[in-house]
């Protein structure tokens, strides 16, 4: 699924380099999706 964005359900992919990738919940990019990621999202949402 790296040739076009339309190959994903709901067109929910992002182009990184030359490949289409899925969004993940790893906001701080430390390799783990955990409470720290949720805190970052929650803080940003409340500040918005």
N, C-alpha and C positions, 0 to 999 in steps of 0.2 A: 504494500500500500504506500509506496513512496513516489509514484509517478504524478498523481493529481490529488488535489484536496477533495474532489467529489467522490473519491472512493471510500470515504469515511461516512459513518452515520451522522447526519445533520451537519456536515461540513464543519466539524469541530476540531480541525487540526491547524497547526502553525508550521510555517516553512522555516526550517533551521538549516542553513547552508543550502544543500541541494536536495534535502529529504523533508518530507512532510511528517511531522511528529504529533503525538497527542499531548494535550495539556495534562499536567499531573498536579497533585496537591503539594508538591515539594517546593514551597515558596522560597525558602532560604537556600535551596540547592545544596543541602548537606548529605543527600543520598537517602534520607529517611523521611517519611511522612508521619509527623507526630504532633503533639500538642503545641510545640513551638510554631509550627506552620499555621495552625488554627489561630493562635494568638495574634500572629502578624496580620492575618486576614481580618480578624475581628477588630483589631486596633485601627486598621486602615478604614474599615467600613464605618466605625463610629466617628472617626475624624472627618469623614466625607460629609 
